[in-house]
Each structure stands twice: as structure tokens, then as C-alpha cells.
Amino acid sequence: MSMEKRALLAIVISMLILLLLPSIMPKPKPVVIKKDVLAQIPKETPQKIIRIEQAPLPFEKEIAFETADYKAILSNLGGVVKSITLKKHLDSADKPIVLASAPDPRDSIFAITGLDPEFDKGIPFSFVEKPDRVVFKAGTQSGLIVEKEIIFRPGKYTIELKQTIMNNTSQARALKYKITGGCGITDISPSDAVYVEVVRNVSGKITNVNKNSIKSATTWNGGQAYWVSLKNRYFSLILKPPVSFTNVFSNTLSNKELETGVETPDFNIEPNSSVTQDFVLYAGPNDFNEIRSLKLGLEDSLNLGFTGGIGRWLFVALEFFESIVKNWGLAIIILTILINVVLFPLTFKSLKSMKQMQALQPKIEALRAAHKDNPQKVNKEIMEVYRKYKINPLGGCLPMLLQMPVFFALYQVLMRSIELRGAPFLWIKDLSQPDRLIASIPIFPNELNILPLLMAVAMFLQQKLSTPPKSASGGASDQMAQQQRMMMVMMPVLFGVLFYKLPSGLVLYWLVNTILTIVEQGLFLKPHLFHVEHLEN
């Protein structure tokens, strides 16, 4: 189970424990983008074509094509794109990120297999360089000719392929082939490896498979292949094929990296005729607005789970606040406050129900003592007390449970938003990483992250504020209080451990949310705010 799933599961279990505690305890049982780097890149940098003289493989020639956004290395062996480097997105060593790389041209982007055995070997293509494209061309002894026109668009993270297959014989040809869309996507950091996945849209049904679940070559069919994406936490390689493609495939290469692509159904080319097919490859950041602006329907590949719809709206609000305060950390704090304000009616109802249950507890304990040998009688009497005083034992849980989709949605947004990559706040250099107040210390876990420790302290104070004082009468009430005090220590420790390596942006949200909860409990858990009838009887 991945770190992300463990954290989500822990949050769910912990919240349920905290919410159900009053009713169950009585029963004794980057890419870092630097301004100085961007300033050196003109808005309309002309493309450059640079020939690399020394070929790494026999008969191979490489062509480097650059725009302001990326640098692509092409190979004449198969007419493919061997690597793509994003010039504006830097790694932790301040070097441009190599988004995709495949040492073997036969495993590279736009490589075709199954069309003809000669093409499968990666035969040399002739090529012509033009200002915005490179045109490759090769033929086989069987009479097939393939022309690949790889087109680059300034200002966009897209590479287009116009591929023409010609039947240069006097007989019709029945053909079928696969074409690679993504390969060798880079893990930006070891912690990001769990985010590498294949997302595919076949006949409108979007599914995703984690890299660890792909052990061998797999093909999905069942209709039209709209697109297939190979993505990591912050970047994607998305191939959109022509409408005639029906299958999507993935494979694990010899270097353990993934390869994805699409496959045609059987098709015919008449004698001395040709078929032209257009492909679009998106190779860039997982920026929803950037991808949506292409108007290709690829933005659905940025899967945010079952709460994706809520997550989109939360991110729109986060972007709005950032545009005002010019800092993503402050934007997270403002968004957290806004969420608490919007959901406060539910929070107030939960606090009121919790206080009512605490006030009702002496009567419940008296019933348990009076009918300790008759559990059925106890349950019946307790339900009668609930009905008499109009108390819903789950009243403190349900309002908070309704907030869970918001928590999960914001969790996904903060975990996956590339905008937070390299975003600083106070001592934090990168909100997408742990805060690392001290990056290297000679003790486990080898770095000091202060934000999770502050969060654990805040959670302890919150638990202490909501834990009832020790009962003078002892018995089950005293046992419940003892168990609650134990949870008061266990839960902050558990959350502190789980959140220690998570992105500081997410920990910041949880810390601010906890502080707001402390304030709400301190202000609103006062006797005069809750007139509870059974306190007076």
C-alpha cells in the first residue's frame, strides 16, 4: 500500500475513532522554477536545430530540437523522439528535468511495431530539417513506405506527428501496428515513485493502473482509444491518436521503465495508395488549465479520485487567493479558514451534540449499573433516554462525516498540484516536500521537519480540550475518561508519524485546521451556549 493510501486510511480511521469515541467508550470492553532562469528565456525564443555528430548506435544520427519550453532529441532510427527535457522545470540540483528518455530508439516515442519486420528493427530513416519540424522517410523491401512529419508548436507542450503509410505495390495490403506514446517517465524523487501510473480513456471510460501493478505487456480494448497517459506526480506524456485506434497497451521495458501506446485494428491500403494519420503528444506539467487550453479532452487524465469535482473547485479558490496574496502558503491558510467558515454550521452542530452526549453520560452510567446483568434491558433503556431528550447518538459524527469528501479532495489537490512544487513559505523551500527545517542530521529520520511536530502538539491540545475531566464517581465513566486520555496521546503521535514525510503544504493545512478547531471548541463548548435539559433534572 502506498504512502498516500496509508495516510488517507489513517485519516479515515482516526477521524472515525475521534467522532465515535463519546458513544462507544462508555461500554466497558521541482520543478523549481527560478525567476532568473525564466528571465533568460525570451517569450518567443526561435527554435534551434542542432546536429549531434557522434552517434551512440551504428548508423544512428540524433537531432536536437529546442523551443522555449523543452528540448527534444530525435533519432533517425525509426524516426522517433528519444528524450524530452523540460527547460523551465528544474530538479533539486537546479537542472532541467528530463521528462522522458529511452536509450533504445525502438522503445522511444512514436516508434511503430507490427507494421513490417524491417521497421521493427529500427531501420534508418532519411530526414529533412525544417524551421518547425523534422520529416523522416523510409521504405522496406516489401513495398511499404512510411513518412513521419514531427511538428513542434511554439508556446505549447505538444509535439504532433503526421504519419503517412504508403503501399507502393500493385496489391492491397492488410496492416496493423502499435505506436508508442510514452516511455521512461522520470521519477522526480524516490517518494514520487508511487505516483507513476497509466491512465487511459477507452470509449469514454477512464481507468488508471499504478506502475507497480504492471508486470508484463498488457492490452486493453473495447472500443475507441481516445487517449493514453503515462504520468508521474507532476508531469504527463499523453498521446491522442486518430479515431480509428481501438486498443491501448502498456509494457515494462528491460530497464524496468514503462512504455505505453495505442494499437490500430486491421486496416487495408489499396495498391499505390496511402493513409495519413495525425497524433498529438502532450509532454509537460500536470497543469489543468494548460492541458484544457489544448481543447483535446486530455484534462480528464489528471485524475483526483472520487472527489475530483470538489478538488477542482477548491483549487480554483486556492489559485484565486494566491493571485491576491502572491504566496501559496498564505493561500492554503486562507482556503483552510474559508472551508471552516463554510462548514461551521455542521461543526457547531457536531460540537453541540458532543456536549449533549457528555451531559447525558451520568444517566447512561446509572442505567448500566442498575441493569448490569441484563444487557438487552440496558440498551432498551438507553434508547428510551435518547428519545426522551431528543438526542441522536450519531449527531456528533454525521456532520463531520459529511466534511470528509472536502478533506479528501483538498488532500489530493495539495498532494498533486504542480503549482506548489518549488513554492516557498516562511522557512519552507518547497511546499510539495517536507519542510526540512534542518535538511540533514545524524539521527533517524535524517532530517528535522518541524511542521508535523507542531501539528502533533496542536492535536494533543485539541484532544485535551475535548476530553472530559475525571469523574469523581469512578466506574465506567472513569474508565472512559482514562481511555480518552490514552487516545489523547496516541492520536497526535500517530498523525505526527504519518505526516512526517508528507508535503509541507498538506501538513500546513492540517495544522491550521487543527488550530481553528481548538479555537472553535474553546469558544463554543461553554455551558451557557448549550441549554441541555437533562442537566437540570
N, C-alpha and C positions, 0 to 999 in steps of 0.2 A: 504494500500500500504506500502511495507517495506521501511526501511530507504535507502537501496541500490537502489531501484527503484525510490524513490523520488529524490535522489541525481542525478541519471542518467537523469531523466526527467528534473530536474532543469538545468543541464548542457546543454542538448539539447536546451531547450527553451532560456536559457541565451545566448548561442552561436549564435542562430538564430537572437535574438534581436540585439546583437552586430554587426553581419555581415550585417544584412539588414537595420540597422539604417540609413546609409547615403542615401539610396534610398527611405525610407518610411517616414522619419521625415519631409521632405520639404512640404508634403501635409498637410495643416492645418486641422486636425481632432482631555600460553603457555604452545604450551607446551614448557615452558622454559627448554632448555637442558643445564645443567650445566656441565662444564668440570670435576669438581671434582667428580660429580656423575658418569659420564661415565667412569672416570678413575678407579673407584672402581669395574666396571663390566668387568671381563676378556672377551676376544674375544670369547672364547669357554667355556663359563660357562656351566657346566654339568647340565642337567635337574634334578629337585628335585621333588619328590612326597611326600607330607605331608598330613597325615590323620588328619582330624579335628574330635575330639572325640564327641563334643556336637552338636547334630543335631538340627537345628531350627524347623523342622517339624517331626511329628511322622514317624518313620521308614526311615527317610532320613539320608544319610551319604554323606558328602561332601569330595571331593578330590581336593587338590590344586596342580596344575602342573605348574612349572616355567621353563622358558628359560631366556636367557639374555635379551630378548625383552619384554616379557609380563608374566603375571601370570593369569592363568585361574582357576576358581573354577567350578568343575563339581559336578553333583548330580546323585545319583543312582536312584532317582525318575524320570523315563523316559530316563535315560542315556543322560543327556543334559549338556550344558555349561551354567552355571548361570551368570557368570560375567567374564569380561576380563579387566585386568588392564595393562596399558602400562607403563613399568618401566622406560623408557628413556624420556618420555614426562611428564612434571610436570605442575601443575596448579599454580595459583597465590600464593598459600600457600606453594609452593615447595613440593607438594605431588604428587605421581604418579597418572595419570589420569585414572579414571575408565571409560573405553570406553563404555561398555555395562553392564547392570545389570537388572535382573528380579527376584524379590523376590519369585515368584511362578514358580516352575520348569516347569509347563505346558505352560508357556509363554516364556520359555528360548530357546536359540539357539539349534537347532537340535531336538526340540520337534516335535512329529508327532501326528496328529489328523485325525480322519476319518477312520483309518485302522481297529480299533476294539475298542468297548466301554471300554474295560479294559485298553488299552493303553491311551485312552483319560483321564482317571482318574489319570494318572501318577503313575502307579504301580512300586514297587521297582524292580530294575534290579540287578542281581548279577554282580560282576565286578572283573576283574583281572588287576593288575597294572604291566606294563612293562616299560623298560627304556625310550621309546619314545612314548608310547601310553597307553590308558586305554580301555579295552574291556568289554562292557556291554552286558548282555544277559537276556532275559525274555520271557516267554510264556504265552499264555492265554488258558482258558478252551475250546475255540473254535478250538484250534489246530494250532494257528499261533505262530511262534517263530521269534523274532527279535534280531539280533545281531548287535551291534553298536561298531565299532572299530574307536575310535577318536585318530588321529595321529598328533603329533607335530613335526615340522621341525625346527631344529636349524638354526638361522640366517635369518628366514623368518617370516613375519607377517601372516602366513597362518596356519589354522587348517583344517585337512582333516577328512572326515567321510566316512568310508566304511561300508555301511549298507546292511545287508543280511536279507531278509524276507523268511522264510521257511513255506511251507504248510505241516504240519505234520499230514495230514489226507488222506483218500482214495478217496477224491473227489476234483475236480478242484475248485479253488476259484477265484471269480471276485472281484477285490480290487481297491481301490482308496484312496489317502491320501494327506494331506498337511504336509509340513515340514518348520519350522521357520528358517529363515536365519539371521535376525537382530531384536533386541529388545532393548528398553530402552536406546538408544544412548544419551550420556550426552551432555547438553548444557554447553560449557566451561565457558561462561559468558552470562549475560542477553542479551547483544547486539548480541550474536551469535545465538539466538533462531530463528531468521528469516531465517537462512541458513539450518535448518533441513528439509530434503526432501527425497522423494523416487524416485530413478532413476531406470528405467527398460529397458531391451533390449528384446523385443519380436519379433522374426523373423527379426532381423536386424533393427527394428525401435526403436530408443532410445527416451524415453519421461521422463519427470520429473514432480513431483507433490509436492508442498510445504506442509509441515506438517499442516498448518492452513486450507488447503483445504480438508483434510481427516477427515471426521466427523464420519464415520462408516465403517464397513467391506466392502471392495471393491475388486473385482477380475477382472483382465484383461486377456483376452485370444485372440487367433487369430493366433496361430502357435507355434513355438518352443520358449521356455523361455531360452534365453542364460544366463542371469544373472539378479539379482535384488540387488540394493544397498540402504542401509539406511545410510545417511551421514549427517554430520553437516559441519561447515565451514572448519574444518581441518582434519577430520577423517572419515573413512568409515567402514561399515560392508557390504561386498559384497559376496553374495552366488552364486556360479556357480554350477548348477545341471547337472545331466546327460542329454543327448539329448532327452530322452523320455518325459521330462516335458513340458507341454503346457501352463499352467496358472501361473500368478503372482498375489499375493494377498497382501493387507495391511489392518491393523486393528488398532483401537485405544483401548488400554487396559484400565482397570479400573483406573489406576494411570495417565491417560492422555498421556502416552507414546505410541510410535508407535511400531508396530510389522509388519515385512514383511517376505515373504517367497514364495515358489513355490508349485504348485499342479500337481499331475500326472493326465493323462487321465485314463480311465478304463483299467485295465490290468488283465491278468489271470496268475495264477500259477497252474501248473499241480500237481496231487497228489504226495506227498512225493518228491517234488521238491523245488527249491529255486531261488530267483532273487537277484543279488547283484548290488547295485548302489553306485557310487562314487560321493562325493560332495567335493567342496573346498570352504572354507570361508576365505576371506581376512579380517583381523581385524587390521587396522593400519592407519598411516597417509596418507593424500591425496598427496602422493609423486608420480608424474607421472613416473619418472624413476624406482622407486621401484616397482610400480604396473606393468609397462610394462615388467620388467625383468622376471615376472612370465610367460609370453607368454601365457596368458589365454584370451586375448582380453578384460580385465577388465578396461584398462586405459581410454576407452571411457566413463566411468561413471563419470569422472572428467569434468563435463560439464562447459565450459567457455562461453556459449551463442553463438550467431550467429557469433561472431568474434573470436571463439576459435582457428581457424587455425593461425590467426595473433598473438594471445596471446601466442601460443606455441613458435613461433619464437622469440617473444620479451623476453620470459622467458629464452630461450636458451642464448640469448645475455646477459641478466641480470646475469645468472649463470656464464657466461664466465668472465664478468667484476668482479664479486665477487671473483672468483678464483684468480684474479690478485691483487686486492686491499684489499682483505680479510675483507670487510665490506659491508653489504647490503645497507646501506645508501649512501655510496660513489658510489656503483654500480648503484643505482637509479639515482643519479645525472649524471653519465657518460652516462647512457642509454638515459636520457632526452636530453642531449646535442647531442647525436648521432641522435636521432629522429629529432631534429630541423635541424641538418645539412642535413640529407637525404631529408627532406621535404622543405628545404629552397627555391628551385625554385618555389614551389607553394606559399609559404609565400611571396616571393618577388613579384610575380605576383599579389597577393592579395593587398599588400601594394601599388603597382603602380596603380592598379585600384581604390583604395580608394582615392589616391591623385588626380587622374584624375577627379573623381566624385566631389571632393571638388572644384577643379578649374572650373569645368563646372557649378557649382551651381548658380553663378550670372546670367548666360544666362537663366537658367531654371526659376529663380525667375522673371526675366524680362518678360518672356513669360506668366507666371501665372498672372502677374499684367496686361499685355496687353490684355489678353483674359479671365479675371476673370469671365465673365458672360457666357462663352462658354467652359465647361469642355472638350467636345469632341475635340474642336479645340486645346485646351491646350495639350491634350495627343498626338494628331497628330503632333503638332509642336515639342514637346519634343522628340518623336521618330525620327523625322527628324534630330534634333540636334545630337542625339546619332549616327545615320547613318553617318552624315557628318563628325564627328570627330572620327568615328570608336570606339565608347565606348560601351562596354557591361555593362548595369546597374547591372548585376549579377556577373560581373567579380571579384568583391571583395569577393563574397560569395562562388562561386563554388569551388575554390581551397581549401578553408578552410573546406568546407563540405566533400571534399574527405579525409580530415585528421580525420574525426570523427571516422571511424572504428578503427583507430590506438588508439585514445583516449579511446574508449570503451574497446578495447582489453587489454590495459595496466591497465585500471581501474579494470577489472576482475582479472587480474594476481596479482595485488598488494592487492586486497581485499581477495583473497583466497589462496595465496601461503603460505604453512606452513613453508617454509624456513625463512619467515620474522617474524614468531612467536618467540618472545624472542630475536630477533636480535636488538642490541643496536646501537645508533648513537648519538654522542655528549651527550646532556642531556637526550635523549630519551632512555628509558629502553627497549621498545618493539615496533618495527615498525608496528606491526599488531594492535596496540592500539593507542588511542590518546596520545600525547606526555607527558601530565601531568607534566609540569614544577613544579607546586605545586599540589600535589595529593588531598589535602583536604583543602578547605577554607570555611568559614561560610557564603557564599553567593551563589546564583544561578549562574552557574550550578554546584557548589560544587567542581570545580577543575579548574585550570588555564592551558589552552592549548595555548601556545604561538605561535605555528606554524600556526594555522588558522588565528590568528591576523596579523602575518607578511604577510601571503598570501593576506589578505584583503587590507592591506596597499599597497602591490605591485600592486594589481589590480586597486586600486584608482589611483596610479601614471600612470599605463598604460592607463587608461581611460582618464586621464587629458592630457596626451601627444597626444592622437589621437583626442581630442575634438577641433574643430576649434575655433578661437577667436571670440569674439562677433562682429557682423557686424555693421559697422557704419551706414549703410542704414536702419537698423531696418527691420520691416516687417516680412515676413515668415522666412527669414534667421535667424533673431534674435530669433524668436520663436523656430526654430530648434535647435539653439545653447543652448537655455535655457533648452529645453527638454533633450539634450545630457548631459548637466551639471547635470541635475537631475539623469539621468541614471548613471553618473559617481560616484554618491554616493550610489544609490540603489543597483547596481550590486555587488560591493565589500561587502556590508552589507549582501546581500542575500547569497553570496557564503561563507562568514565567518560563518554565522549561519548554513548552510547546512554541511559545512566541519568540524564544531567544534568537533563533536563526531566521525568522521571517522578516520580510521587508519592513523597514522602519516606518514607511507610510501607513501600513496596516496597523502596526503597534501604536503609532501616534493616534490613529482613530480610536482604537480600543481604550487607550489611556484617557483621552478626552471624554469619551463616552462614560467611562467609569467615574471620572471626577464629576461629571454632570449628574450622574445617578446619586452620588454621595450628597451633592447639594440638594437634589430633589427630596431625598429621604430626610435630610436634616431639616428642611423647611416644611415638609408636608406630613411627616409622621409625628404630628403633635396631637395630643388628646382633643384639644378644642376644635380641631378640623374634622374630626370623625366622631359624630354623636352616635355611639353604639348602644343600642337599647339594653342589651343584656349585661352591660357593665353596671347598670343601676338596679338590677334585680337580684 
